[in-house]
Amino acid sequence: MPRFLPVTSYVSLPKKVDEISNIVTPPFDDLHLALRQERASKSINNFVRFESSRELPGEKFDDDLDVRAKNTLDNFLKEKIISIVDSTYYLLEIVCDGKTVTGFMGMLELNTPNKPDIFEFTDDAIVNDRLQQLESLQIQTAPITIGYRTDEQSAEIIDDTIARIRKNKPIYEFEYPAGSSNTIWKVPRNEAIEPLLSKKKMTLLDGTGRYLAAVKHSNKIKKENKNISQFDSTNFIFAWMIDIEHSQFSFKARHWSLKSGIAPGIDGQNLLIKLEDFFEIERYKFLKPGSKDAELINLLDEIEYVGKLNHTYGLYVGDKAYYAMYLKNAESYERLSNVKKSRRWKRLDYCVLNSIVFDGILGIGWNKPENLEKFSMSISPQRAVSLVDEGFADATFLVNDPLPEHIIEIAESGETISSKCIYLTPKPLVGPILARIAPNTLVEDNLFSSSGKNKLKK
C-alpha cells in the first residue's frame, strides 16, 4: 500500500497574509479565458503565470510557455513571494457552499502494487503538459485529491487529531472564491499522521493528469538512475487526503456544447427530430423578453427533480426555448449487450447521453480523446447556453450532477469515464503550498511517527 509522508514545500509569503487571495489561482485544468484574465489582473505575481500550456490574455510571449513558468518561479524566489519550508504535514480545510471538507496534505508514494482507483481517462496531451511543467519547475503547484476509506476506530482518532490541530493558529486563512474559505494549519511535530493515513484503500478524486505525469516522471528518473533512493521526492506526489465516508465533497456536472459545424446537416430542428426516437421532449418557451434566465432555472429544477427517477437532460439550440429530454426506456438501455460495461456505468447520465446521442445520433465516438475536442465543456449552465448564442456551438446539453458514491463505485470496479465529464468541488488552489519534487530531494521517513500522540488500539 502507498505510504503518506511529510512534504518539503514552498510556502507563499505575501507582504500581508490577507493578500494571498490575490495571488492564488484555481488549478490550471479549470481555467477558462475570463478567469485566466481575472487572475492575471489581480497581481503581477499571481500563480496563474505558472501555467505552461497557454498564453495569458494580452501577452506577447516569444519563448516557450514553460520558460515563462520557470522565470516566474525564479522571480517568486528572488522577491521572496515564496520560501522553502522543512518537511511537515499540513491540514487544509475548505468551506464552500455551506459544506466543509478537511484533510491532510503530504507526499503519497507512487508505483506501489496497490495504487489509487481511478475513475477517469485522460489524453496524452494533458499528461505531457503536466509532465513538461513538472520537469521545468521541479515543483507540484497543487495537490491532487485522494479519497480514502478507513475503519471507525481510525476515523475517530483522525477526527480527534484534526480537532487538536484546529485549536492552533493557522498559517493561512483567506477567502477565494467569494464565499469559499480556505484555512491551512501546519501540523505540529508531535502528531503522528503517517500511521493513520498510509496503507489505506484509496480513490483518485481529482488530478488524474498530474498523477499520471508524476508516474511518468518517476519512471523516467528511475531509468536514468537505478540506484535512486526509495525516498527520493520523484517517487511521490503531493496529495490532499480526505475521508470518503465523512467528507462533504461533491462532483459538479460539466455541460456539453457541440461546437459549430461539427455535425454537418444536423441543425437544431433536425436534432430534435432524431432525439424524439429516444426521448420524450418538453419545450420551455421564452414567454416574454427577459424570461430566458428564469426559464433556465425552471429547466434545471425540472431535470434535477425528474432526474432522480430517470435520465433527464436539458437542451438548448438557440430557438427561443429550452427543452427537457426524458429517456423513454432506461431499462432497455441498461441491458444493451453491445455496451460492454456494468449496470452502474450505464446508469450514469453522461454515459447514456454519450452512447445514445453523441455516438449513436451524431456519430462522434466520445471515448476517443481527439473527439472530445469537438465539444466545449462548461461548469456553468449559463456559460454553456451562451456558447450557442455567440455562435460557437450548435447545441448545448445540460446534465445533472452525479452522486459521489456512483463515481466511487465505478472507480472501484476498474471502469472509467472521460476526465472532462465532471468536476470535483471543493479542490485545493494553486499557490498556498507547493511541493518540491526534484531528483535527490528526499522525503523524510516517519518524521512524526516515533513521538506522536496517536496510537492505534489493538
PAMI-509219 format. One record per residue (C-alpha): x, y, z. Coordinates in steps of 0.1 Angstrom, whole numbers, plus 5000, padded with zeros to 4 digits. Layout:
N
XYZ
...
END
This chain:
458
500050005000
501250364993
502850545022
501950905031
504951115043
505651485051
506251735023
509151965017
507352265004
507452624992
505052845012
503653174998
504753475018
502853785006
503654115024
500254085040
498653755047
495253875035
496753945001
497153574994
493653574978
495153794951
498053564942
496453214943
494553064913
492352764906
494052454892
495152514856
492852234844
489952464853
491052794840
488952944812
489853264794
487853514816
489153354848
492753354835
492453724827
490853804861
493653624880
496353784859
494954124866
495054074904
498754074908
501954054887
502853774910
499753564906
500353194903
498453184870
501853274855
502952924863
500652784837
502652624809
500052544782
498552884772
499453244768
497853494792
495453754778
497254034761
500553864765
503153864738
505453584746
508253464723
509853194744
508352854753
505552894778
507352664803
510252914802
507853184814
506752954842
510452894852
511253264850
508153334872
509353084898
512853234899
511353574904
509053454932
512053314950
514153634944
511353864956
510653624985
507053564974
507653204983
510053045007
511152685012
509952515044
511352195060
509351875058
505951875075
502351785070
499652045066
495952045074
493752205048
490052295054
487852435027
484352565033
482352615002
478552634996
477952555033
479952235031
483252165049
486051935036
489151885058
492151675051
495951645054
498451745028
501651545023
503551324999
501951004986
504150724974
503950634937
504450304919
503350074947
501349744940
498149904954
497550224935
494650454939
491550364920
491050594890
487550674875
488650884845
490850854815
492751154801
494551204769
498351214764
498451584756
497251674791
499651434808
502551564787
501651924795
501751844833
504951654828
506551944810
505552184838
506851934865
510251894848
510552274842
509652394877
510552084898
507552164919
503952044921
501852354921
498852204939
498051874955
495951604938
492851494959
492751144972
489750994990
490550715014
488450455033
489250385069
487750195099
485750365126
488550345152
491050525129
488350775118
487750875154
491550915160
491851125129
488951345140
490551395174
493851485157
492151735134
490351895164
493651945183
495352095152
492452335146
493052485180
496352625168
496752945148
496552875111
499352985087
496753095062
493053195065
491653365034
488553375011
488753264975
486553254955
483853474971
482053274998
484753004999
487153005029
490452835029
492352765061
495752595064
497552475096
501052345099
500852015117
502852005150
505751775150
504351565178
501351455158
501751105141
499951135108
501550865087
500250565108
496750705103
496750765066
499350535050
498150195036
494550295030
492150195003
492150504980
490450664951
491850944930
489151214931
490951494912
494251544894
494451244870
496651424845
499051534873
499151194888
499951014855
502551284848
504251224881
504350844875
505850914841
508451144856
509250894883
509850614859
512050834837
514250934867
514450564878
515550464843
518350734844
519450644879
518850284890
520350354925
517950634933
516650624969
513150494975
512550824994
513551044965
510851304961
510351194924
508850874938
506051064955
503251304946
501751594966
498351494978
495351614999
493851315017
490151335026
487851075042
485450945015
482850845041
482751165061
483751445037
481151675021
482751684987
480751654955
481051634918
479651904895
478451834860
480251974830
477652074804
478451974768
478252224739
478652084704
481052314685
479652484654
480052294622
481051964638
477951774626
477151904591
473551874581
472251854616
470752184628
468652234659
465352114644
466951804628
468551714660
465251744679
463551504654
466351254659
466251284696
462551204697
463250844688
464850804723
463551084745
460251244755
460851614748
459151904766
459552264754
460152564777
459452864755
460653204765
457253374771
458553724771
461753924767
464053874796
462453544807
465453334794
467353334827
464153244847
463252964823
466852824826
466352804864
462952634859
464552384834
467452304858
465052244887
462952014865
465751794852
467251774887
463851664902
462951414875
466551304872
466251124905
464050874888
465050884851
467851004829
466851364822
468751644803
468352004792
468852114756
469352454740
469652514703
469152884702
465452894691
464053094720
463252794740
464852534763
463952164760
463751894787
464751544775
463451234793
464850894783
462050674771
463350334781
466150344806
465849974815
466349854779
469350084775
470949944807
470649594793
472249664760
474649384753
476749574729
477849824756
480349614775
480049794808
478549744842
474949854850
476350124873
478450264844
475450254821
473350434847
475550744847
473751034829
476951104810
477250754796
473650754785
474051094767
477251004751
476250654740
472850744726
473351104714
477051174707
477950824695
474650694681
473051014666
476051234659
478550964651
481151114675
482950844694
483151024727
485550794744
488250894719
490351184733
490551354699
486751364697
486451544730
487851854712
484551864692
482851984724
483252274748
482652164784
481452424809
480652404846
478352704844
475052624826
474752994817
478152984800
477252674782
474052834768
475853154758
478152954735
475152884713
474053244713
477553354705
477853124675
480552894690
478252594694
475252454676
473652284707
474252264744
473251964765
472752034803
473551744826
472651674863
475451644889
476351274896
476251124931
479751084946
479050724956
478350634920
481650774908
483550594936
481750264927
482850304891
486450364901
486550064924
485149844897
488049944874
485950134848
486550494836
484750794821
486251094804
488351334825
486251624813
482851484824
482851604860
484451854883
485351784920
484352054944
485952184965
489552144954
492852294966
494152614950
497452674932
499852884953
499452844991
501652534994
503852404966
505752074968
509452044960
509751744936
513251704922
515951434919
518051394951
515451584972
514451334998
511151285015
511651225052
510650875065
508350865096
509251215107
506551235133
505650875140
508150795167
506951055192
503351115181
500351115203
498250895181
498350535190
496050275173
494350045198
494949675193
END
